[in-house]
Amino acid sequence: MPFWVSVILALVGMMYFNIFLEAVVLFFIADLLYGVEKARFFGVFFLSFILSVILLVLVEILKKKLKFYP
């Protein structure tokens, strides 16, 4: 499946499930298979993995602050 579909499904999973680590694993494997160094991001190799970890932490903090989330 295209990468953008994986990103959308991972975001939905992060919002729906508690601590959705499968998304982090998905982006780690994607970086291992298809990741290359990006000069514009200071040579970071695991860019989508790092961003997914940051996003997971932010979504978990946001879910705790929302009133309608159980």
C-alpha positions as CSV (number, residue, x, y, z in Angstrom):
1,M,0.0,0.0,0.0
2,P,1.2,3.6,-0.5
3,F,3.0,5.3,2.3
4,W,0.3,8.0,2.7
5,V,-2.3,5.3,3.3
6,S,-0.1,3.8,6.1
7,V,0.3,7.3,7.6
8,I,-3.5,7.8,7.7
9,L,-4.2,4.4,9.2
10,A,-1.5,4.9,11.8
11,L,-3.0,8.3,12.8
12,V,-6.4,6.8,13.1
13,G,-5.1,3.9,15.1
14,M,-3.2,6.3,17.4
15,M,-6.3,8.3,18.1
16,Y,-8.6,5.2,18.6
17,F,-6.5,2.8,20.6
18,N,-4.5,3.3,23.8
19,I,-0.8,3.4,23.2
20,F,-0.8,2.2,19.6
21,L,2.8,1.0,19.3
22,E,2.1,-0.8,16.1
23,A,2.3,2.5,14.2
24,V,5.8,3.1,15.7
25,V,6.9,-0.4,14.6
26,L,5.4,0.2,11.1
27,F,7.4,3.4,10.6
28,F,10.6,1.8,12.0
29,I,10.3,-1.0,9.5
30,A,9.5,1.4,6.7
31,D,12.6,3.4,7.6
32,L,14.7,0.3,7.7
33,L,13.5,-0.8,4.3
34,Y,13.1,2.5,2.4
35,G,14.7,5.2,4.5
36,V,17.6,7.2,3.2
37,E,19.6,10.0,4.8
38,K,18.1,13.4,4.2
39,A,20.6,16.3,4.0
40,R,17.8,18.8,4.8
41,F,17.1,17.1,8.1
42,F,20.7,17.1,9.3
43,G,21.4,13.5,8.1
44,V,18.7,11.9,10.2
45,F,18.1,8.3,9.0
46,F,15.0,7.3,11.0
47,L,13.0,10.4,10.4
48,S,9.5,8.9,10.1
49,F,10.2,6.7,13.2
50,I,11.3,9.7,15.3
51,L,8.3,11.7,14.1
52,S,5.9,8.8,14.9
53,V,7.3,8.5,18.4
54,I,6.8,12.2,19.0
55,L,3.3,12.1,17.5
56,L,2.3,9.1,19.6
57,V,3.4,10.9,22.8
58,L,1.5,14.1,21.8
59,V,-1.6,12.2,20.9
60,E,-1.6,10.3,24.2
61,I,-1.2,13.6,26.1
62,L,-4.0,15.2,24.1
63,K,-6.3,12.2,24.7
64,K,-5.9,12.6,28.4
65,K,-6.9,16.3,28.2
66,L,-10.0,15.8,26.1
67,K,-13.3,15.4,28.0
68,F,-15.0,13.1,25.6
69,Y,-12.3,10.5,25.4
70,P,-12.7,7.7,28.0
